[in-house]
Amino acid sequence: MSREKTSAAEAAGSADTATPRMTAPQRWTLALASVASLMVVLDMLVVTTALNKIRLDLGASMAELEWTITAFTLSFAVLLMPASALGDRLGRRRMFLTGIAIFTVASAACALAPDTGLLIGARAVQGVGSALIMPHAMVLLSVAFPGRQRAKALGTFSSVTGLGTVGGPVVGGAITQGLDWHWIFWVNVPIGLLLMPLARAKTAESTGPARRLDVAGLVLVTGAAFGLVWGLVRGNAVGWAGAETVGTLAAGGVLAVAFVVWELRVDAPMLPMRFFRVPAFSGGNAAGFLMYATTVGVTFLLTQYLQVGLGYDPLATGLRLIPWTLTLTLIAPITGALVPRVGERPLLVGGLTLLAVAMGWIALIAGPDRGYAVLVAPLVLGGCGLSFAMPAAQNAVLGAVPPAAVGAASGVFNTLRQLGSTFGVAILAAVFAANGGYGSAKAFGDGFDAAMKVAAALALGAAVAGWWTPSRRSRAAAATSGSDNPASDNPASDNPAAATAPPRSETPVGSR
């Protein structure tokens, strides 16, 4: 390496060790984005421990109970990419605030619903609000925290939102048992009412690049996500070989291919396909998809195992997930600080390998005659693995694209996250049904063991995908050698016509 390049690398390393202190606006942005995202993530799973009470109170059938979860999942997944595109065009803070307002009103509607039909409809509207909140929370963070600061902020953000993933059943069980199932929705109302004025006053507005709205791309990606999610959530109910399942999955796949073809040819693509040539972007998204498939699928079955297999009530079930919750709270912020030093690959591969080991461990030892105590160690191990991997995956994806494209990148990551969650629940539930059932504790244990083995395989696949992200050394070498990065190219490179368009500032345009 030449003296100039050596000096540049040393200077970069020296600058890399100094992380600026957070400013007051940055602290507000981090707090508000994290709380809003926690509210959304909690609501994905808070219903699981309340389903039996809802069934008794509203006289719901099993299919209607399934739709109280599915309606939220469908609207959330299919609208994430369109929501991100609207935020780039109309303002990320504006869409974030709109999402909080919609989510708050829909939560009140859920709490007041007199029958399952209205409850399902209100849950679908909650999903609309969530689709506006989640990607824009990540984008607001990405804009507020540049460079090295971003990884640390995402670590804190992951610890809070990750708490919702495994803490939803805890909160749902406590509220359902201590108060009433209606209150799992009422608690969102004061939080939303508090968040809206604070977010308007304390966060800065930002927009993406000035370009035409890709209407055809929005329609294609929405149709693709809807078809894939519908097929996944209906497969267990109507059969995986049934016409409805095969037809909707095939339609979703065809529309996904059509979306890719369209984005490669359109002058102003919603998602430039060149981003997928960047290993950090493609590897981070693939790892995130399989990671959330494992996490949410396991949580869905684990809450039921603790109740059906081991006989705990809803609150006791939630409390016994605390070992997993606590590790996410304590370790994820530390991981965020480690990402700039060691790179994403070691944290992704190492963390997801720990998760795979933990799931395999549970599959080997779980059983109604073994009790809960044997689960504590693998739950802690799996929680540590997730705490390493979550912020690393997010930082890999958002750091792989230029600042003007973080909205689109966040939309892709969150869409794949939600699709992965749905995929994980559907796959693990199908494996459970094929190997066990609810007839006895032993039957449930047989299905649970088989599902945990598949969960271990999913986590191992996520670790393999994480290996595709570049190491810190390879990134530093690319930076000092001046090699081209497809993600850092001029956005107009995909669109000759866009070269004449005036750029739109990515920096905040005001706090009011």
Legacy VTK file of the C-alpha trace (Angstrom):
# vtk DataFile Version 3.0
C-alpha trace
ASCII
DATASET POLYDATA
POINTS 512 float
0.000 0.000 0.000
1.332 3.476 -0.859
2.262 5.987 1.839
-0.712 8.176 0.883
-3.127 5.250 1.160
-1.559 4.144 4.428
-1.968 7.634 5.840
-5.558 7.746 4.657
-6.303 4.394 6.274
-4.648 5.491 9.536
-6.604 8.724 9.515
-9.812 6.842 8.880
-9.044 4.452 11.730
-8.244 7.355 14.049
-11.477 9.109 13.162
-13.347 5.835 13.542
-12.443 5.586 17.221
-14.032 8.922 18.123
-17.829 8.849 18.302
-19.443 12.288 18.714
-21.770 12.710 21.662
-25.476 12.725 20.906
-27.115 16.103 20.646
-30.504 16.880 22.210
-32.346 16.607 18.855
-30.681 13.239 18.247
-31.747 11.971 21.675
-35.333 13.045 21.012
-35.348 11.391 17.595
-33.970 8.150 19.017
-36.448 8.100 21.901
-39.526 8.934 19.821
-38.667 6.564 16.960
-37.963 3.743 19.422
-41.152 4.210 21.446
-43.336 4.418 18.331
-41.727 1.285 16.892
-42.052 -0.537 20.214
-45.768 0.258 20.217
-46.109 -1.324 16.767
-43.986 -4.402 17.480
-45.788 -5.047 20.754
-49.109 -4.961 18.959
-47.993 -7.691 16.555
-47.763 -10.248 19.364
-49.649 -8.768 22.316
-52.817 -10.418 21.040
-51.438 -13.964 21.212
-51.971 -14.442 24.952
-55.402 -12.771 24.812
-56.947 -14.888 22.045
-58.766 -17.263 24.376
-60.400 -14.396 26.285
-61.407 -12.750 22.998
-62.921 -16.055 21.848
-65.026 -16.363 24.997
-66.092 -12.715 25.086
-67.005 -12.280 21.406
-67.914 -15.884 20.563
-65.200 -15.985 17.903
-64.450 -19.047 15.813
-60.911 -20.328 15.311
-60.826 -18.823 11.805
-61.910 -15.429 13.163
-59.216 -15.568 15.828
-56.651 -16.288 13.131
-57.798 -13.238 11.195
-57.311 -10.934 14.189
-53.597 -11.553 13.622
-53.662 -12.023 9.850
-55.493 -8.770 9.065
-52.748 -6.802 10.798
-49.998 -8.780 9.061
-51.467 -8.407 5.590
-52.021 -4.657 5.591
-48.680 -4.059 7.305
-46.648 -6.123 4.850
-48.252 -4.977 1.603
-48.059 -1.261 2.402
-44.483 -0.961 3.685
-42.839 -0.268 0.328
-45.531 2.172 -0.850
-45.338 3.937 2.505
-41.582 4.393 2.157
-42.004 5.830 -1.331
-44.619 8.296 -0.082
-42.304 9.371 2.723
-39.487 10.114 0.286
-41.848 12.267 -1.742
-44.107 13.910 0.865
-41.851 13.971 3.932
-40.714 11.234 6.304
-41.804 13.013 9.492
-45.201 13.791 7.970
-45.796 10.129 7.132
-44.479 9.084 10.571
-47.005 11.379 12.269
-49.799 10.209 9.968
-49.002 6.618 10.859
-49.135 7.329 14.603
-52.507 9.062 14.197
-53.991 6.184 12.184
-52.609 3.592 14.603
-53.988 5.448 17.641
-57.506 5.782 16.211
-57.503 2.154 15.069
-56.394 0.995 18.541
-59.401 2.719 20.095
-61.614 1.075 17.475
-60.178 -2.350 18.397
-60.916 -1.752 22.066
-64.509 -0.692 21.311
-65.236 -3.431 18.743
-68.497 -5.239 19.688
-67.859 -8.232 17.413
-65.036 -9.994 15.631
-65.851 -8.478 12.232
-65.209 -4.939 13.451
-62.192 -6.091 15.466
-60.648 -7.652 12.360
-61.322 -4.502 10.337
-59.764 -2.285 13.002
-56.725 -4.572 13.166
-56.285 -4.134 9.414
-56.288 -0.338 9.871
-53.719 -0.728 12.641
-51.533 -2.442 10.057
-51.873 0.591 7.762
-50.628 2.883 10.528
-47.797 0.488 11.353
-46.642 0.469 7.724
-46.258 4.249 7.914
-44.502 4.212 11.300
-41.845 1.508 11.044
-39.836 2.414 7.914
-39.932 6.117 8.684
-38.738 5.563 12.252
-35.609 3.910 10.834
-35.158 6.627 8.204
-35.523 9.444 10.759
-32.783 7.731 12.761
-30.584 7.245 9.720
-30.825 10.932 8.807
-30.311 12.142 12.392
-27.341 9.834 13.069
-24.738 9.866 10.289
-21.785 7.521 9.906
-20.455 5.860 13.052
-23.248 7.269 15.208
-25.877 5.403 13.188
-24.756 1.933 14.273
-24.868 2.848 17.955
-28.304 4.457 17.582
-29.614 1.401 15.751
-28.294 -0.773 18.570
-30.407 1.136 21.080
-33.333 1.141 18.658
-33.014 -2.644 18.230
-32.931 -3.217 21.978
-36.208 -1.349 22.401
-38.047 -2.778 19.397
-36.593 -6.239 19.988
-38.066 -6.061 23.461
-41.471 -5.789 21.820
-40.936 -8.956 19.787
-40.539 -11.158 22.841
-42.280 -8.848 25.321
-45.622 -8.763 23.513
-46.839 -11.981 25.129
-45.672 -10.687 28.538
-47.653 -7.479 28.238
-50.642 -9.239 26.700
-50.719 -11.842 29.444
-50.377 -9.303 32.242
-53.065 -6.979 30.898
-55.469 -9.763 29.958
-55.165 -11.462 33.325
-55.007 -8.302 35.454
-57.505 -6.085 33.628
-59.284 -7.158 30.442
-58.313 -7.900 26.830
-59.717 -4.536 25.687
-56.866 -2.806 27.517
-54.195 -4.327 25.283
-55.500 -1.831 22.727
-56.478 1.047 25.031
-52.867 1.432 26.262
-51.840 2.554 22.769
-54.138 5.588 22.831
-52.344 7.768 25.440
-48.969 6.747 24.017
-50.024 7.817 20.525
-51.531 11.075 21.758
-48.271 11.896 23.531
-46.031 10.902 20.626
-47.719 13.069 17.982
-47.010 16.551 19.398
-43.549 15.540 20.611
-42.547 14.079 17.243
-43.801 17.182 15.454
-41.831 19.488 17.764
-38.663 17.458 18.325
-37.889 15.714 15.014
-36.774 17.280 11.749
-38.444 16.779 8.389
-36.530 15.201 5.533
-37.342 13.978 2.048
-35.848 11.676 -0.537
-34.719 12.461 -4.068
-37.031 14.482 -6.297
-38.450 12.001 -8.792
-41.733 10.879 -10.271
-43.828 8.549 -8.157
-43.436 5.027 -9.531
-47.144 4.145 -9.551
-46.732 0.933 -11.546
-43.942 -0.196 -9.214
-46.143 0.515 -6.187
-48.994 -1.539 -7.641
-46.730 -4.461 -8.557
-44.886 -4.650 -5.224
-48.143 -4.273 -3.278
-49.765 -7.061 -5.284
-46.705 -9.272 -4.891
-46.558 -8.823 -1.116
-50.314 -9.359 -0.778
-50.242 -12.598 -2.773
-47.256 -14.020 -0.909
-48.554 -13.091 2.547
-52.077 -14.332 1.799
-50.750 -17.681 0.609
-48.506 -18.062 3.668
-51.161 -17.265 6.250
-53.866 -19.347 4.539
-51.727 -22.396 3.748
-52.297 -24.131 7.063
-56.043 -23.482 7.004
-56.917 -24.544 3.427
-53.983 -26.844 2.659
-50.635 -26.101 1.080
-51.562 -27.959 -2.095
-54.962 -26.262 -2.396
-55.861 -24.026 -5.305
-56.133 -20.914 -3.131
-52.678 -21.367 -1.590
-50.888 -22.346 -4.787
-52.706 -19.704 -6.821
-51.993 -16.779 -4.485
-48.349 -17.775 -3.918
-47.839 -18.173 -7.665
-49.528 -14.843 -8.367
-47.368 -13.162 -5.743
-44.237 -14.689 -7.264
-45.185 -13.600 -10.785
-45.898 -10.055 -9.622
-42.575 -9.984 -7.742
-40.730 -10.939 -10.933
-42.728 -8.333 -12.862
-41.754 -5.737 -10.247
-38.049 -6.529 -10.686
-38.332 -6.372 -14.493
-40.205 -3.078 -14.304
-37.711 -1.525 -11.883
-34.853 -2.474 -14.216
-36.497 -0.704 -17.132
-38.322 2.306 -15.671
-36.673 5.749 -15.822
-37.336 6.573 -12.141
-37.346 3.269 -10.193
-38.801 3.109 -6.713
-36.050 0.633 -5.787
-32.885 0.738 -7.899
-31.945 -2.888 -8.511
-28.240 -2.001 -8.419
-28.487 -1.962 -4.614
-28.774 -5.741 -4.645
-25.333 -5.925 -6.224
-23.983 -4.605 -2.917
-23.213 -7.596 -0.664
-24.059 -5.690 2.522
-27.534 -4.825 1.187
-28.455 -8.246 -0.192
-26.798 -10.195 2.632
-28.268 -8.000 5.360
-31.773 -8.295 3.943
-31.556 -12.071 3.484
-30.216 -12.518 7.011
-32.944 -10.244 8.388
-35.691 -12.188 6.596
-34.586 -15.540 8.058
-33.747 -14.057 11.456
-37.241 -12.646 11.957
-38.783 -15.834 10.551
-37.008 -17.711 13.328
-37.696 -15.205 16.104
-41.399 -14.582 15.540
-42.176 -18.186 14.600
-40.486 -19.487 17.756
-42.189 -16.882 19.963
-45.583 -17.816 18.482
-45.094 -21.494 19.383
-43.156 -20.991 22.614
-45.982 -19.037 24.259
-48.354 -21.881 23.472
-45.857 -24.537 24.613
-45.575 -22.880 28.004
-49.368 -22.873 28.358
-50.405 -26.151 26.718
-47.282 -28.215 27.339
-46.287 -26.922 30.774
-49.629 -25.591 32.054
-48.789 -21.943 32.816
-51.378 -19.146 32.741
-50.962 -16.138 30.357
-49.105 -13.929 32.837
-46.791 -16.717 34.020
-46.101 -17.548 30.374
-45.071 -13.997 29.609
-42.848 -13.761 32.664
-40.994 -16.905 31.653
-39.901 -15.209 28.441
-37.996 -12.566 30.439
-34.583 -14.268 29.967
-34.929 -13.656 26.240
-36.271 -10.144 26.733
-33.590 -9.079 29.186
-30.703 -10.053 26.930
-32.109 -7.954 24.090
-32.415 -4.952 26.395
-28.889 -5.202 27.774
-26.795 -6.380 24.835
-28.221 -4.750 21.682
-27.000 -1.215 22.597
-23.493 -2.615 23.182
-23.650 -4.374 19.835
-24.510 -1.100 18.125
-21.282 0.396 19.461
-19.306 -2.659 18.289
-20.516 -2.606 14.676
-18.168 0.186 13.479
-15.204 -1.547 15.147
-15.643 -5.148 14.047
-18.027 -4.857 11.102
-21.407 -6.451 10.539
-20.261 -9.900 9.387
-18.841 -11.253 12.690
-21.874 -10.055 14.632
-24.358 -11.418 12.104
-22.695 -14.783 11.616
-21.770 -15.242 15.269
-25.105 -14.070 16.645
-27.229 -16.110 14.252
-25.101 -19.196 14.851
-25.785 -18.810 18.582
-29.496 -18.536 17.770
-29.346 -21.751 15.718
-27.562 -23.571 18.548
-30.161 -22.327 21.047
-33.087 -23.549 18.926
-31.468 -26.941 18.421
-30.782 -27.122 22.157
-34.449 -26.468 22.959
-35.519 -29.140 20.463
-33.328 -31.684 22.273
-34.331 -30.925 25.867
-37.912 -29.588 25.812
-40.645 -31.828 27.179
-43.529 -31.755 29.654
-41.533 -33.915 32.057
-38.481 -31.605 32.012
-40.140 -28.387 33.179
-39.213 -24.777 32.489
-35.810 -24.555 34.206
-34.003 -26.403 31.406
-35.155 -23.740 28.921
-33.528 -20.781 30.680
-29.982 -21.302 29.381
-30.926 -21.739 25.688
-33.336 -18.790 25.919
-30.512 -16.595 27.206
-28.171 -17.901 24.516
-30.727 -17.262 21.771
-31.443 -13.783 23.123
-27.726 -12.956 23.074
-27.503 -14.137 19.475
-30.426 -11.960 18.441
-28.916 -8.995 20.285
-25.735 -9.330 18.224
-27.523 -9.819 14.903
-30.433 -7.332 14.931
-28.524 -4.012 14.886
-25.857 -5.490 12.593
-28.453 -6.475 9.970
-30.135 -3.076 10.071
-26.858 -1.191 9.852
-25.633 -3.362 6.968
-28.712 -2.521 4.887
-28.974 1.196 5.687
-25.215 1.728 5.423
-25.051 0.063 2.014
-26.974 2.796 0.198
-26.375 6.521 -0.293
-28.210 8.884 2.089
-30.855 9.751 -0.508
-31.905 6.087 -0.712
-32.289 5.208 2.975
-36.080 5.494 2.687
-36.238 2.826 0.002
-33.707 0.667 1.870
-35.699 0.911 5.084
-38.859 -0.046 3.222
-37.197 -3.130 1.753
-35.777 -4.231 5.105
-39.058 -3.798 6.960
-41.086 -5.468 4.203
-38.790 -8.492 4.256
-38.867 -8.440 8.052
-42.656 -8.675 8.090
-42.745 -11.241 5.301
-40.117 -13.224 7.196
-42.213 -13.099 10.365
-45.243 -14.377 8.471
-43.152 -17.024 6.739
-41.722 -18.213 10.057
-45.115 -18.545 11.747
-46.593 -20.360 8.737
-43.685 -22.785 8.286
-43.249 -23.641 11.967
-47.014 -24.009 12.445
-47.166 -26.370 9.452
-44.298 -28.480 10.837
-45.982 -28.523 14.248
-49.312 -29.660 12.769
-47.630 -32.430 10.770
-45.858 -33.862 13.825
-48.123 -33.118 16.788
-51.261 -31.377 17.991
-53.239 -29.996 20.922
-54.679 -33.324 22.108
-52.206 -33.776 24.977
-49.025 -32.326 26.419
-47.044 -35.125 24.752
-48.641 -34.497 21.356
-47.899 -30.794 21.649
-44.319 -31.559 22.685
-43.783 -33.785 19.641
-44.880 -31.027 17.286
-42.925 -28.400 19.191
-39.680 -30.410 19.034
-39.964 -30.853 15.266
-40.697 -27.149 14.784
-37.663 -26.130 16.858
-35.406 -28.231 14.624
-36.724 -26.349 11.595
-36.229 -23.067 13.485
-32.584 -24.027 14.037
-32.218 -24.633 10.294
-33.753 -21.219 9.509
-31.349 -19.509 11.910
-28.402 -21.362 10.390
-29.516 -20.203 6.942
-29.599 -16.639 8.277
-26.010 -17.046 9.500
-24.947 -18.209 6.029
-26.638 -15.155 4.496
-24.857 -12.944 7.036
-21.502 -14.275 5.788
-22.257 -12.578 2.468
-21.900 -9.139 4.069
-18.378 -7.730 3.753
-15.925 -7.710 6.637
-14.666 -4.465 8.151
-11.237 -5.073 6.595
-12.637 -5.509 3.084
-14.675 -2.309 3.434
-11.630 -0.377 4.609
-9.603 -1.728 1.700
-12.300 -0.705 -0.758
-12.421 2.788 0.741
-8.653 3.342 0.596
-8.317 1.905 -2.921
-11.088 4.097 -4.241
-13.014 1.160 -5.716
-16.500 1.794 -6.940
-19.480 0.801 -4.856
-22.712 0.379 -6.757
-24.665 1.757 -3.867
-22.705 4.984 -3.843
-23.072 5.689 -7.518
-24.973 8.694 -8.677
-28.674 7.809 -8.418
-29.067 9.129 -11.913
-26.925 6.305 -13.227
-29.987 4.103 -13.425
-31.919 6.834 -15.131
-30.357 9.085 -17.751
-33.330 11.408 -17.611
-32.850 11.897 -13.899
-29.423 13.400 -14.467
-31.034 16.678 -15.387
-33.356 16.710 -12.386
-32.346 19.024 -9.548
-31.340 17.094 -6.429
-33.564 17.214 -3.407
-31.791 17.765 -0.108
-31.492 14.743 2.164
-30.570 16.874 5.126
-33.322 17.969 7.536
-35.316 20.866 6.211
-36.602 22.156 9.472
-37.880 21.083 12.828
-41.313 22.593 12.528
LINES 1 513
512 0 1 2 3 4 5 6 7 8 9 10 11 12 13 14 15 16 17 18 19 20 21 22 23 24 25 26 27 28 29 30 31 32 33 34 35 36 37 38 39 40 41 42 43 44 45 46 47 48 49 50 51 52 53 54 55 56 57 58 59 60 61 62 63 64 65 66 67 68 69 70 71 72 73 74 75 76 77 78 79 80 81 82 83 84 85 86 87 88 89 90 91 92 93 94 95 96 97 98 99 100 101 102 103 104 105 106 107 108 109 110 111 112 113 114 115 116 117 118 119 120 121 122 123 124 125 126 127 128 129 130 131 132 133 134 135 136 137 138 139 140 141 142 143 144 145 146 147 148 149 150 151 152 153 154 155 156 157 158 159 160 161 162 163 164 165 166 167 168 169 170 171 172 173 174 175 176 177 178 179 180 181 182 183 184 185 186 187 188 189 190 191 192 193 194 195 196 197 198 199 200 201 202 203 204 205 206 207 208 209 210 211 212 213 214 215 216 217 218 219 220 221 222 223 224 225 226 227 228 229 230 231 232 233 234 235 236 237 238 239 240 241 242 243 244 245 246 247 248 249 250 251 252 253 254 255 256 257 258 259 260 261 262 263 264 265 266 267 268 269 270 271 272 273 274 275 276 277 278 279 280 281 282 283 284 285 286 287 288 289 290 291 292 293 294 295 296 297 298 299 300 301 302 303 304 305 306 307 308 309 310 311 312 313 314 315 316 317 318 319 320 321 322 323 324 325 326 327 328 329 330 331 332 333 334 335 336 337 338 339 340 341 342 343 344 345 346 347 348 349 350 351 352 353 354 355 356 357 358 359 360 361 362 363 364 365 366 367 368 369 370 371 372 373 374 375 376 377 378 379 380 381 382 383 384 385 386 387 388 389 390 391 392 393 394 395 396 397 398 399 400 401 402 403 404 405 406 407 408 409 410 411 412 413 414 415 416 417 418 419 420 421 422 423 424 425 426 427 428 429 430 431 432 433 434 435 436 437 438 439 440 441 442 443 444 445 446 447 448 449 450 451 452 453 454 455 456 457 458 459 460 461 462 463 464 465 466 467 468 469 470 471 472 473 474 475 476 477 478 479 480 481 482 483 484 485 486 487 488 489 490 491 492 493 494 495 496 497 498 499 500 501 502 503 504 505 506 507 508 509 510 511
